[in-house]
Amino acid sequence: MLDTLQDMVSVWGATRYVVLARELTKTWESLYGAPVGELLAWVQAHENRRKGEMVLIVEGHKADEEMLPAEALRTLALLQAELPLKKAAALTAEIHGVKKNALYKYALEQQEA
Protein backbone atom coordinates (compact mmCIF):
# COMPACT_ATOMS: atom_id res chain seq x y z
CA MET A 1 0.00 0.00 0.00
CA LEU A 2 2.83 2.39 0.84
CA ASP A 3 4.45 1.87 -2.56
CA THR A 4 1.14 2.55 -4.30
CA LEU A 5 0.52 5.77 -2.35
CA GLN A 6 4.10 6.93 -2.94
CA ASP A 7 3.68 6.29 -6.67
CA MET A 8 0.43 8.26 -6.65
CA VAL A 9 2.17 11.22 -5.00
CA SER A 10 5.04 11.14 -7.49
CA VAL A 11 2.72 10.90 -10.53
CA TRP A 12 -0.24 13.09 -9.52
CA GLY A 13 1.22 15.26 -6.78
CA ALA A 14 0.17 15.33 -3.14
CA THR A 15 -3.17 17.11 -3.58
CA ARG A 16 -5.32 14.51 -5.38
CA TYR A 17 -8.10 13.40 -3.01
CA VAL A 18 -8.15 9.68 -2.16
CA VAL A 19 -10.32 7.58 0.14
CA LEU A 20 -8.84 4.48 1.75
CA ALA A 21 -11.52 1.95 2.68
CA ARG A 22 -10.31 -0.89 4.90
CA GLU A 23 -11.99 -4.13 5.95
CA LEU A 24 -15.31 -3.29 4.29
CA THR A 25 -18.32 -5.16 5.71
CA LYS A 26 -16.27 -6.30 8.70
CA THR A 27 -16.22 -5.33 12.37
CA TRP A 28 -13.16 -3.09 12.00
CA GLU A 29 -14.34 -1.35 8.83
CA SER A 30 -12.77 2.09 8.39
CA LEU A 31 -12.82 4.88 5.85
CA TYR A 32 -10.30 7.68 5.67
CA GLY A 33 -10.24 10.36 3.01
CA ALA A 34 -7.60 13.04 2.47
CA PRO A 35 -5.25 14.43 -0.16
CA VAL A 36 -2.93 11.58 -1.13
CA GLY A 37 0.09 13.20 0.58
CA GLU A 38 -1.77 13.35 3.90
CA LEU A 39 -3.14 9.84 3.38
CA LEU A 40 0.39 8.53 2.86
CA ALA A 41 1.52 10.11 6.15
CA TRP A 42 -1.57 8.73 7.92
CA VAL A 43 -0.86 5.19 6.69
CA GLN A 44 2.84 5.46 7.59
CA ALA A 45 2.00 6.61 11.14
CA HIS A 46 0.63 3.22 12.28
CA GLU A 47 1.58 -0.23 11.06
CA ASN A 48 -1.97 -1.50 11.63
CA ARG A 49 -3.24 0.86 8.91
CA ARG A 50 -1.17 -1.09 6.36
CA LYS A 51 -2.83 -4.42 7.10
CA GLY A 52 -6.01 -6.01 5.82
CA GLU A 53 -8.12 -5.73 2.70
CA MET A 54 -8.10 -2.25 1.21
CA VAL A 55 -9.76 -0.30 -1.56
CA LEU A 56 -8.58 3.07 -2.85
CA ILE A 57 -11.09 5.49 -4.35
CA VAL A 58 -9.30 8.22 -6.30
CA GLU A 59 -10.68 11.60 -7.34
CA GLY A 60 -10.83 11.97 -11.11
CA HIS A 61 -8.61 14.31 -13.03
CA LYS A 62 -9.99 17.82 -13.32
CA ALA A 63 -9.43 19.38 -16.71
CA ASP A 64 -7.82 22.76 -16.30
CA GLU A 65 -10.27 24.92 -18.19
CA GLU A 66 -8.45 28.04 -17.08
CA MET A 67 -5.35 27.06 -19.06
CA LEU A 68 -5.25 29.57 -21.89
CA PRO A 69 -2.70 29.41 -24.71
CA ALA A 70 0.00 32.08 -24.52
CA GLU A 71 -0.80 33.23 -28.05
CA ALA A 72 -4.44 33.78 -27.10
CA LEU A 73 -3.36 35.89 -24.12
CA ARG A 74 -1.09 37.95 -26.35
CA THR A 75 -3.93 38.52 -28.83
CA LEU A 76 -6.25 39.49 -26.00
CA ALA A 77 -3.74 42.04 -24.69
CA LEU A 78 -3.33 43.60 -28.13
CA LEU A 79 -7.06 43.80 -28.78
CA GLN A 80 -7.78 45.05 -25.28
CA ALA A 81 -5.61 48.09 -25.94
CA GLU A 82 -7.94 49.12 -28.78
CA LEU A 83 -11.35 47.63 -27.91
CA PRO A 84 -13.64 47.22 -24.91
CA LEU A 85 -12.86 44.09 -22.90
CA LYS A 86 -16.07 42.29 -23.90
CA LYS A 87 -15.36 42.74 -27.62
CA ALA A 88 -11.66 41.90 -27.23
CA ALA A 89 -12.50 38.66 -25.40
CA ALA A 90 -15.11 37.70 -28.02
CA LEU A 91 -12.73 38.26 -30.94
CA THR A 92 -9.86 36.46 -29.23
CA ALA A 93 -12.13 33.50 -28.46
CA GLU A 94 -13.19 33.32 -32.11
CA ILE A 95 -9.62 33.58 -33.42
CA HIS A 96 -8.11 30.99 -31.08
CA GLY A 97 -11.08 28.71 -30.40
CA VAL A 98 -11.05 29.20 -26.64
CA LYS A 99 -13.86 30.07 -24.25
CA LYS A 100 -14.80 33.74 -24.19
CA ASN A 101 -15.75 33.60 -20.52
CA ALA A 102 -12.34 32.23 -19.55
CA LEU A 103 -10.62 35.06 -21.44
CA TYR A 104 -12.91 37.65 -19.89
CA LYS A 105 -12.33 36.28 -16.40
CA TYR A 106 -8.56 36.22 -16.97
CA ALA A 107 -8.57 39.85 -18.14
CA LEU A 108 -10.58 40.98 -15.12
CA GLU A 109 -8.19 39.18 -12.77
CA GLN A 110 -5.24 40.89 -14.48
CA GLN A 111 -6.87 44.30 -14.05
CA GLU A 112 -7.38 43.66 -10.32
CA ALA A 113 -3.78 42.55 -9.79
C-alpha positions in Angstrom: 0.0 0.0 0.0 2.8 2.4 0.8 4.4 1.9 -2.6 1.1 2.6 -4.3 0.5 5.8 -2.4 4.1 6.9 -2.9 3.7 6.3 -6.7 0.4 8.3 -6.6 2.2 11.2 -5.0 5.0 11.1 -7.5 2.7 10.9 -10.5 -0.2 13.1 -9.5 1.2 15.3 -6.8 0.2 15.3 -3.1 -3.2 17.1 -3.6 -5.3 14.5 -5.4 -8.1 13.4 -3.0 -8.2 9.7 -2.2 -10.3 7.6 0.1 -8.8 4.5 1.8 -11.5 1.9 2.7 -10.3 -0.9 4.9 -12.0 -4.1 5.9 -15.3 -3.3 4.3 -18.3 -5.2 5.7 -16.3 -6.3 8.7 -16.2 -5.3 12.4 -13.2 -3.1 12.0 -14.3 -1.3 8.8 -12.8 2.1 8.4 -12.8 4.9 5.8 -10.3 7.7 5.7 -10.2 10.4 3.0 -7.6 13.0 2.5 -5.2 14.4 -0.2 -2.9 11.6 -1.1 0.1 13.2 0.6 -1.8 13.3 3.9 -3.1 9.8 3.4 0.4 8.5 2.9 1.5 10.1 6.2 -1.6 8.7 7.9 -0.9 5.2 6.7 2.8 5.5 7.6 2.0 6.6 11.1 0.6 3.2 12.3 1.6 -0.2 11.1 -2.0 -1.5 11.6 -3.2 0.9 8.9 -1.2 -1.1 6.4 -2.8 -4.4 7.1 -6.0 -6.0 5.8 -8.1 -5.7 2.7 -8.1 -2.2 1.2 -9.8 -0.3 -1.6 -8.6 3.1 -2.8 -11.1 5.5 -4.4 -9.3 8.2 -6.3 -10.7 11.6 -7.3 -10.8 12.0 -11.1 -8.6 14.3 -13.0 -10.0 17.8 -13.3 -9.4 19.4 -16.7 -7.8 22.8 -16.3 -10.3 24.9 -18.2 -8.4 28.0 -17.1 -5.4 27.1 -19.1 -5.2 29.6 -21.9 -2.7 29.4 -24.7 0.0 32.1 -24.5 -0.8 33.2 -28.1 -4.4 33.8 -27.1 -3.4 35.9 -24.1 -1.1 38.0 -26.3 -3.9 38.5 -28.8 -6.3 39.5 -26.0 -3.7 42.0 -24.7 -3.3 43.6 -28.1 -7.1 43.8 -28.8 -7.8 45.0 -25.3 -5.6 48.1 -25.9 -7.9 49.1 -28.8 -11.3 47.6 -27.9 -13.6 47.2 -24.9 -12.9 44.1 -22.9 -16.1 42.3 -23.9 -15.4 42.7 -27.6 -11.7 41.9 -27.2 -12.5 38.7 -25.4 -15.1 37.7 -28.0 -12.7 38.3 -30.9 -9.9 36.5 -29.2 -12.1 33.5 -28.5 -13.2 33.3 -32.1 -9.6 33.6 -33.4 -8.1 31.0 -31.1 -11.1 28.7 -30.4 -11.0 29.2 -26.6 -13.9 30.1 -24.2 -14.8 33.7 -24.2 -15.8 33.6 -20.5 -12.3 32.2 -19.6 -10.6 35.1 -21.4 -12.9 37.7 -19.9 -12.3 36.3 -16.4 -8.6 36.2 -17.0 -8.6 39.9 -18.1 -10.6 41.0 -15.1 -8.2 39.2 -12.8 -5.2 40.9 -14.5 -6.9 44.3 -14.0 -7.4 43.7 -10.3 -3.8 42.5 -9.8 
